[in-house]
Amino acid sequence: MSTPHTVLVVGGGAAGNAVTILLRRAGIAVDLIEAKDDWNATAGSGITLQGNALRVLRELGVWERVKESGFGFGSVGITAPDGTVLHVARDIRTGGDDLPATVGMQRPHLQQVLIDAVRASGARVRLGTRATDFEQDADGVTVRFTDGTEARYDLVIAADGLGSATRAAIGITDKPEPTGMAIWRIAAPRPAGVVRTDLAYGGPAYIAGYCPTSDTTLYAYVVEANRDRASIPEESYADEMRRLASAYGGFWPEITAHITDPAKVNYTWFDRLLVEGAWHRGRIVLIGDAAHCCPPTLAQGAALSLEDAWVLARLLTSTRTWDDALLQAYYERRVARVRPVVEASVRIGQWQLDGVRDADVPGLMGRTMTMLRELP
Ligand SMILES: Cc1cc2nc3c(=O)[nH]c(=O)nc-3n(C[C@H](O)[C@H](O)[C@H](O)COP(=O)(O)OP(=O)(O)OC[C@H]3O[C@@H](n4cnc5c(N)ncnc54)[C@H](O)[C@@H]3O)c2cc1C
């Protein structure tokens, strides 16, 4: 009997957790290291999971828990800044007709569902641990860790997010670039009438929107041009977001009343990244935000990261030969799908920054989401 392959997954976010669960299911020995001591710390407010993300979550065996915890819906409302509903569009069911088009979820709940599945998978998890050094040859990678230990693996999967230290360590020099926009986000109680995402374009911000994340909660966000972070003291975060949000009507006054605690408001710049050329060097391969990132104008970042995990796991479990050709095939399959999503997500934001009034946003969204209905 041949020895099972061994894999190190660096990073326990959506991508790293998903690939761990899938590889463990195939009997592959997986170690997962996560830099944070608390695996579910600072997991953020809410997340919009499109059907193509749900399709992977179902494959991971966690769909029932996601469905119970989140808030499913199938349309998006476009409103005027005063809250008047101008248009309601049906969302495209990118995960297929047997899944909702969209589920809103509290990020800590999604992370906990994935953490529980990783724990149940039998992967060996080490929190508060980073890799300090990778040394590879034709047969494997020797990795040294911050706790002074070292181990050897057939493959290292770098799922360590946008600022991936592993990406830099293997000599990939692509870096995220700001797109020029930034977002204020908060979790708040859900007014009973909020049953889908509504987006207001215009007003003092480019976009003001909210997404229900459970029967009792939503997350709300306001997108504006990015500002020098150093010029905004964190103690003023609630005041800043409330100032922008208070210009919006409809459900916004009810939401805005909860924007009081600066520690609960998150301010983040939008970034863009698409690593050009292969996403691997030798036996170390990138997935998720470590390889690509898009501004959340299409809410596709985590969905694409989950898809990466699914595709890579399927390739790795389809053969015992883990070679350059296999990892190149992974890259080619993914980049063909990821590139148009990154480009569309950036373009939608750029149209707003440039004040293009006749931009065909629904057309671009429709074409991109229709493409995503295909299996990755
Ligand atoms: C404002 C905003 C809103 C978004 N909204 C949506 C949305 O609605 N829908 C959607 O699909 N996507 C959305 N995204 C994108 C989504 O959050 C990301 O694409 C997704 O989280 C990427 O998952 P990941 O696992 O690749 O990376 P991450 O979630 O960043 O996870 C990386 C993990 O690696 C760990 N780590 C980092 N360095 C190391 C190291 N050296 N060693 C070990 N561990 C390490 C980190 O602690 C972290 O746990 C949004 C992004 C932003 C910025």
The ligand as an ORCA input file, in Angstrom:
! r2SCAN-3c Opt
* xyz 0 1
  C     -14.766     44.747      2.648
  C     -14.846     43.358      2.116
  C     -16.072     42.754      1.905
  C     -16.139     41.479      1.356
  N     -17.361     40.921      1.139
  C     -17.435     39.706      0.569
  C     -18.700     39.115      0.296
  O     -19.735     39.684      0.635
  N     -18.731     37.910     -0.321
  C     -17.578     37.243     -0.679
  O     -17.667     36.142     -1.262
  N     -16.363     37.775     -0.407
  C     -16.274     38.966      0.199
  N     -15.054     39.511      0.487
  C     -13.839     38.738      0.181
  C     -13.538     37.669      1.212
  O     -13.552     38.212      2.511
  C     -12.169     37.048      0.922
  O     -12.048     36.792     -0.448
  C     -11.985     35.743      1.682
  O     -12.054     35.973      3.060
  C     -10.631     35.121      1.332
  O     -10.447     33.939      2.072
  P      -8.986     33.364      2.299
  O      -9.165     32.140      3.133
  O      -8.281     33.264      1.011
  O      -8.206     34.482      3.127
  P      -8.465     35.035      4.599
  O      -9.904     35.009      4.942
  O      -7.749     36.323      4.685
  O      -7.757     33.961      5.539
  C      -6.351     33.888      5.637
  C      -6.002     33.255      6.973
  O      -4.591     33.046      7.020
  C      -4.099     33.477      8.271
  N      -2.693     33.839      8.070
  C      -2.192     34.973      7.522
  N      -0.856     34.900      7.444
  C      -0.506     33.699      7.953
  C       0.737     33.023      8.127
  N       1.886     33.581      7.752
  N       0.728     31.790      8.677
  C      -0.442     31.200      9.050
  N      -1.639     31.789      8.904
  C      -1.663     33.010      8.354
  C      -4.993     34.631      8.676
  O      -4.962     34.856     10.062
  C      -6.346     34.136      8.161
  O      -7.013     33.364      9.147
  C     -14.949     40.785      1.029
  C     -13.705     41.374      1.263
  C     -13.651     42.656      1.795
  C     -12.303     43.273      2.035
*
